[in-house]
Amino acid sequence: MIIDINGSNECNRAVAIRTVKAKTFKEVAQQFGVSISTVMRRFDSLAVKEMTEVQELPRVIAIDEYKGDTKEGKYQLIIADGETKD
């Protein structure tokens, strides 16, 4: 199924939602019949809206790397405040 995501706000929202829930950008690109770079641009524009400027780093930073549930065996990373767990 190929969907024109360039002219429709609804389709752009669908790609953004699917990108957050999907395992890979490639999976979303195949589903919507667009390039991986198009999906990545949509994801980046969504991520920018969610980011907030940090005024000060936490006193303790916790970093945890773990194996995600992908067939490729890639690892994922969590970074959090080591005191508040945020």
Secondary structure, 3 states (H helix, E strand, C coil): CCCCCCCCHHHHHHHHHHHHHCCCHHHHHHHHCCCHHHHHHHHHHHHHHHCCCCCCCCCCEEEEEEECCCCCCCEEEEEEECCCCC
